[in-house]
Amino acid sequence: MCFLINFPTNHLTKDTTHRILLKGHPLNFHKKLKNYKSTVLHNLRGLASKWNLCAIHVKDESTRFGLGSFKPLGVSYAVHKLNKIVNLKETLCAATDGNHGIGLSWISQVFNKKCVIYVPRHTTKSRTKFITNLGSKVIKLEKNYDQTCEHALQTSKKMDWQLVQDVSFKGYEKIPAYIMSGYQTHMHEIGEQIECKELPFFDVVFLQCGVGSWAASCIWYYLEKYGSKRPKIILVEPRESAGVYESFKSKKRTNPKGSLKTIAQSLNCGKPSLSAWGIIQSGCDGCIKVDDADIIAAKNIYLNSKGNDPKIFSGASGAVGLAGLLKCLNDKKFGNMKKHIGLGPNSKVLLFNTEGTLFDNL
């Protein structure tokens, strides 16, 4: 299923999130961290030729800091900024379905802080063990994602812990904005890897989406840099956890209507983040829901490369963007979406492998 947005405003609200993103210099910070290395931007020439597209590039975040996903970019920058402007509390806390908790646990060790992570009921034992091995105390709750976030918030207030959550809500916007700013690093890396002139190199960008903070960060980058000349941007979600899709249908932030059961566990989230939702509405051209079978097919395409294309080792959530592209190319029901974004022989497509195969075993 797909939802077309015909009239995005291409206008950024000058709010707290915008100001923090505008002033951020995350790449300078990340370059100082141990094991920093710019992740690869793969050029899949064989796949582009097969599918009659001009180009397909994939930013591969599976090797980021040896932690398997892009998430440490955001949370590490947020903790860095907090440490500069306040006395960072001794214990950091967050709710997570996996990657965010891994990132916070890792950076807590870098800053010599304790860390408590709450996980919702659908979180696997292996994921909780992985986070525990990074030095955090992990507590599993018999709650869904949104309820777990609320529990982390209230417990942090009661215990005087520092909440470092990537979901924003009224009264809690600065820290999620710092996290979104940290995600900008890989967009700046792409800028270094591909010559960007007055017009963007890419025509169409597919972004997988959970609570929307990362997708909104990417959208903000293109809106701030190119305005109405930005590429077409499509958000892709698992069918059973499609909070942004449902929010567009309802014309307000709302929870997913699905079962919250999907192999894309890192995208198994609830209501979209408040500040992310505003940016998404300004610069998103459509939403796509994909099934687990679509995600598995996309993973296999990454792994079974064509011609001289590199093999890409993608986790389930990492392949969701490609699953969205496949829907547009192959499913007749998505013909209007394909036409809407001008997907064809002249298209230069950008995808992200947001996490590696490590997470399929967690």
C-alpha positions in Angstrom: 0.0 0.0 0.0 1.2 3.5 -0.7 0.1 7.1 0.2 1.0 10.0 -2.1 1.7 13.5 -0.7 1.0 15.9 -3.5 1.7 19.2 -1.9 4.6 19.1 0.7 5.4 22.7 1.7 9.2 22.4 1.3 9.3 24.8 4.2 11.1 24.3 7.5 9.5 25.7 10.7 12.1 27.8 12.5 11.7 26.1 15.8 14.1 24.6 18.4 14.8 21.5 16.4 15.6 23.6 13.3 18.0 25.9 15.2 19.8 22.9 16.8 20.2 21.2 13.4 21.3 24.4 11.8 24.1 24.9 14.3 25.3 21.3 14.5 28.8 20.2 13.5 28.5 16.5 14.2 31.1 15.3 11.6 33.8 17.3 13.4 32.9 15.5 16.7 32.6 12.0 15.2 36.0 12.2 13.5 37.5 12.5 17.0 36.0 9.3 18.2 38.0 6.1 18.3 37.3 3.8 15.3 35.6 6.6 13.3 35.6 5.9 9.6 33.3 7.2 6.9 31.0 4.4 5.7 31.0 3.3 2.1 28.7 4.6 -0.5 28.2 1.7 -2.8 27.5 2.2 -6.5 25.3 -0.6 -7.8 25.8 -0.3 -11.5 24.7 -3.8 -12.3 21.4 -3.5 -10.4 20.7 -0.1 -11.9 21.3 -1.4 -15.4 19.1 -4.4 -14.8 16.2 -2.3 -13.5 16.6 0.4 -16.2 17.6 3.2 -13.8 20.4 5.7 -14.2 22.1 4.9 -10.9 21.5 3.2 -7.5 23.8 4.1 -4.6 23.6 2.6 -1.1 25.1 4.3 2.0 26.2 1.2 4.0 25.9 1.9 7.8 26.5 -1.7 8.8 30.1 -1.0 9.8 29.6 2.2 11.8 31.9 2.2 14.9 31.8 -1.6 14.8 28.2 -1.5 16.2 26.3 -2.5 13.1 24.0 0.5 12.5 23.8 4.3 12.1 22.2 4.8 15.5 25.4 5.6 17.5 25.9 8.7 15.3 22.8 10.4 16.9 23.1 9.4 20.5 26.8 10.0 20.8 26.5 13.5 19.5 23.6 14.2 21.9 25.6 13.0 24.9 28.6 15.1 23.8 26.4 18.2 23.5 24.8 17.5 26.9 28.2 17.1 28.5 29.2 20.5 27.3 26.1 22.5 28.4 25.1 20.8 31.6 26.6 18.6 34.4 25.9 15.2 32.8 24.1 13.0 35.3 25.8 9.8 36.5 23.1 7.5 35.0 21.8 7.7 31.4 18.5 6.1 30.5 16.4 5.3 27.4 13.8 3.1 26.0 14.7 1.2 22.9 13.8 -1.7 20.5 17.5 -2.3 19.9 19.8 0.1 18.1 19.3 3.2 20.1 20.0 1.3 23.3 23.1 -0.2 21.8 24.3 3.3 20.8 23.6 4.8 24.3 25.3 1.9 26.0 28.4 2.3 24.0 28.7 6.1 24.4 27.9 5.8 28.1 31.1 3.8 28.5 33.1 6.4 26.5 31.9 9.1 29.0 32.2 6.8 32.0 28.5 6.9 32.9 26.1 4.2 34.1 23.3 3.3 31.7 19.8 1.8 32.2 17.9 0.6 29.2 14.2 -0.3 29.1 13.0 -2.6 26.3 9.4 -3.4 25.2 7.9 -6.9 25.4 8.7 -7.8 21.7 12.4 -7.4 22.3 14.4 -10.6 21.9 16.6 -12.1 24.6 19.6 -11.9 22.3 19.1 -8.1 21.8 18.9 -7.5 25.5 22.0 -9.6 26.1 23.9 -7.6 23.4 23.1 -4.4 25.2 23.9 -5.9 28.6 27.4 -6.9 27.2 28.0 -3.2 26.5 27.8 -2.5 30.2 24.1 -1.4 30.6 21.4 -2.6 32.9 18.6 -3.8 30.7 15.0 -4.1 32.0 12.3 -5.8 29.9 8.8 -4.5 30.4 5.5 -6.1 29.5 4.6 -3.0 27.5 4.6 -1.8 23.9 7.1 0.7 22.6 5.2 3.9 23.5 4.4 2.6 27.0 8.1 1.7 27.5 9.1 5.2 26.5 6.7 6.7 29.0 8.1 4.4 31.7 11.6 5.4 31.0 10.6 9.1 31.2 8.8 8.8 34.5 11.5 6.6 36.1 14.3 9.0 34.9 12.4 11.9 36.7 12.0 9.8 39.8 15.6 8.6 40.0 17.2 11.8 38.7 18.7 10.0 35.7 19.4 11.7 32.3 16.9 10.6 29.7 18.4 10.4 26.3 15.5 9.4 24.1 15.2 9.8 20.3 11.4 10.4 20.4 10.4 14.0 21.0 7.2 15.2 22.7 5.9 18.4 24.1 8.5 19.7 26.6 11.1 17.2 25.5 12.6 18.4 22.2 16.3 19.5 22.6 17.8 16.1 23.2 16.0 14.4 20.3 17.1 17.4 18.2 20.7 16.8 19.2 20.2 13.1 18.2 18.8 14.2 14.8 21.8 16.5 14.4 24.2 13.7 15.0 22.6 11.7 12.1 23.6 14.5 9.8 27.2 13.1 9.8 26.4 10.5 7.1 24.7 13.1 5.0 27.8 15.2 5.1 29.9 12.1 4.3 27.8 11.6 1.2 28.4 15.2 0.3 32.1 14.5 0.4 31.8 11.3 -1.5 29.6 12.7 -4.3 30.1 16.1 -5.9 27.0 18.2 -4.9 26.4 21.3 -6.9 23.4 23.6 -7.0 21.2 20.7 -7.7 21.2 17.4 -5.7 23.0 14.4 -7.2 20.1 12.1 -6.4 16.6 12.4 -7.9 14.8 9.9 -5.5 15.6 8.9 -2.0 14.0 6.0 -0.1 14.2 6.2 3.7 13.0 3.5 6.1 11.1 4.9 9.0 10.4 4.0 12.7 9.6 6.9 15.0 10.8 9.1 12.2 13.8 11.0 13.8 16.4 9.6 11.4 14.1 10.0 8.3 13.3 13.6 9.4 17.0 14.4 9.8 17.6 13.3 6.2 14.6 15.3 4.9 15.8 18.4 6.9 19.2 18.1 5.2 17.8 18.2 1.7 15.2 20.9 2.5 17.9 23.1 4.1 20.3 22.6 1.3 18.0 22.5 -1.8 14.6 23.7 -0.7 12.0 23.0 -3.5 14.8 21.5 -5.7 15.4 18.7 -3.3 15.0 15.1 -4.5 11.7 13.2 -4.2 11.7 11.5 -0.8 9.7 8.3 0.0 9.3 6.8 3.5 9.1 3.1 3.8 7.7 1.2 6.8 6.8 -2.4 7.8 3.1 -3.0 7.2 2.5 -4.1 10.8 4.3 -1.0 12.3 3.5 1.9 10.0 3.0 4.9 12.4 3.9 7.5 9.8 1.6 6.0 7.1 -1.3 6.0 9.5 -0.5 9.5 10.7 -0.7 10.8 7.1 -4.0 9.0 6.7 -5.4 10.4 9.9 -3.8 13.9 9.3 -2.3 13.8 12.8 0.3 11.8 14.8 -1.2 8.4 15.6 -0.1 4.9 16.5 0.3 2.1 14.0 -2.8 0.0 13.3 -0.9 -3.3 12.7 0.1 -6.2 14.9 3.6 -4.8 15.7 5.0 -8.1 14.6 7.7 -7.7 11.9 11.2 -9.0 11.2 12.3 -5.4 10.9 12.5 -5.1 14.7 14.4 -1.8 14.7 11.5 -0.2 13.0 8.9 -1.7 15.3 7.9 1.6 16.9 4.8 3.6 17.8 3.6 7.1 17.3 6.0 9.3 15.3 8.2 11.7 17.1 6.7 15.2 17.5 9.5 17.2 16.0 10.2 14.6 13.3 6.5 14.7 12.2 6.6 18.4 11.4 9.7 18.0 9.2 8.3 14.9 7.5 5.1 16.6 6.5 7.2 19.5 5.0 9.4 17.3 2.7 8.0 13.8 2.2 6.4 12.9 -1.2 4.9 9.6 -0.2 4.8 6.6 2.2 5.0 2.9 1.4 4.1 -0.1 3.5 6.0 -3.3 2.8 5.5 -6.9 4.0 8.1 -9.1 5.7 8.3 -11.1 2.4 9.3 -7.9 0.5 12.0 -7.2 3.1 13.4 -10.7 2.8 13.5 -10.4 -1.0 15.3 -7.1 -0.7 17.9 -8.6 1.6 18.6 -11.3 -0.9 19.1 -8.9 -3.7 21.7 -7.0 -1.6 23.5 -10.2 -0.9 23.3 -11.7 -4.4 25.0 -8.9 -6.2 24.8 -8.5 -10.0 28.0 -8.2 -12.2 30.7 -6.3 -10.3 28.3 -4.9 -7.7 29.5 -5.5 -4.1 27.6 -7.8 -1.8 25.8 -5.8 0.9 25.2 -7.6 4.2 21.9 -6.0 5.3 19.7 -6.7 8.3 16.0 -6.8 7.9 15.5 -3.1 8.9 18.5 -2.2 6.6 16.7 -3.6 3.6 13.4 -1.8 4.0 14.3 1.1 1.8 15.2 -1.2 -1.1 11.9 -3.1 -0.5 10.1 0.2 -1.1 12.0 0.7 -4.4 11.1 -2.8 -5.5 7.4 -2.1 -4.9 7.6 1.0 -7.1 9.4 -0.9 -9.9 7.5 -4.2 -9.9 4.0 -3.8 -8.3 1.3 -2.4 -10.7 -0.6 -1.1 -7.6 2.3 1.3 -7.1 2.1 2.7 -10.7 0.8 6.1 -9.4 3.6 6.3 -6.9 6.2 5.5 -9.6 4.8 8.3 -11.8 4.5 10.6 -8.9 8.2 10.5 -8.1 9.3 10.3 -11.8 11.1 6.9 -11.3 12.5 5.9 -14.6 15.7 5.6 -16.8 17.0 8.9 -15.8 16.6 8.4 -12.0 19.5 8.4 -9.6 18.3 6.6 -6.5 19.8 6.8 -3.0 19.2 4.0 -0.5 20.6 3.3 3.0 21.5 0.0 4.6 20.8 1.3 8.1 21.9 -1.9 9.8 23.9 -5.0 9.1 23.2 -8.7 9.5 24.2 -8.7 13.1 20.7 -7.6 14.0 19.0 -10.6 12.3 20.6 -12.7 15.0 19.5 -10.5 17.9 
